[in-house]
């Protein structure tokens, strides 16, 4: 099945924008987590935001193609190879993409 056929059939292609709401628990504050997320997302041309939560967790909305999202996870993990973090994605939810968003921001 070609990419065009998958899109017509309602299946996402690697070129469709997706947006994920993610909630991270573990070693995610005080280790450059937000800034690394912003750097990787910006390098990949993705949009969204990331912020620390008062309970020590981190929330993120990440928008890009399926291929960009997969690459984001790979590059983010690679950034911490020398100092591996222990964290889990506690929650993950698909959202509607935000039209007109132009960058990835760290929120305070």
N, C-alpha and C positions, 0 to 999 in steps of 0.2 A: 504494500500500500504506500503510495507516495505521500509526501508531506501535505500536499494540497488535498488529497483524498482523506487523510486523517482529519484535517481541519474541517472539511465538509461533513464528516461523520460525527463531529462534535468532540473529537479527541484533541487534546492540546498538542501543539507542535513545539519544537525547540525555539520557535520564533515568536510565540505568543507571550505577551507580558503576563506575569503572575505576581501576586503580592502575598507574602506570608507574614502573619503575626507570630512572633516567637517569644518565648519566655525562658530565660536561662537561669539555672540554679547552680550553685557551687562556687568555685574560685573565679568569680567574674568581676569583682570590684577591686580596685587598687593594683591591677596588673596590666593596664593599658587596653583592656577589652574593647571599650567603646571606640578608642582611637584606631585600633587595629581594624575593627569592623568598618569604620569610615574609610580608612586607607584602601582596604581591599575592595569595598563596594565602589569607591570612586574610580579605582584603576579599571574596574570592569564596566564602568558606565551605568551602574545601577543607582536607584533612588530609594529613599525611605528615611528612616531615623533610628536612633538607638539612645537609650537613657538608663541611668542607674535608678533603681527603685529603693525606697526607704528600708525595705526588709533585707537588702543585700543582694537581691537578684537584679537581672538586667532584662529590659523589654526591648524588642526591635520589630520594626516593620521593614521588610526587605522586598524590593520590587525589581523585577527583571525577567528575562526569558528563563525557561527551564534550564537551558545550557549555562546561563550566567549564574543561576542559583547553585547548580552543581559545582561549578568552578569556584564560587565564593567559599563553599564549605571546604574544598580542597586547599585553597590558598590560605584561608583562615587557620586551618589546622597546621599547615606548613609554617606559618609565622610563629607558632609556639612549639616547634619541634625541640628546641634546646631547653625550653622551660615548659614542659607539658602541664597544661591546666586540667584540673578535674572539674568537669561541669556536665550538666545534662540539659537537653532541651525539654523542659518540663511541660510546656504547652506549645502546640503548633496548630495554626488555623489558616486556611485559605481565605483570602479576602478579595474583594473587587479591586483591580488596579486603580490607582489615583491618576487621573488624566492631568497632564500639564505639570507634573512634578519634575523638577529639573536637577536635583542633587540629593545626596545622602548627608544627613545632618546629625550631629551629636546634640541631643536635647538635655537641658538642665532642669 
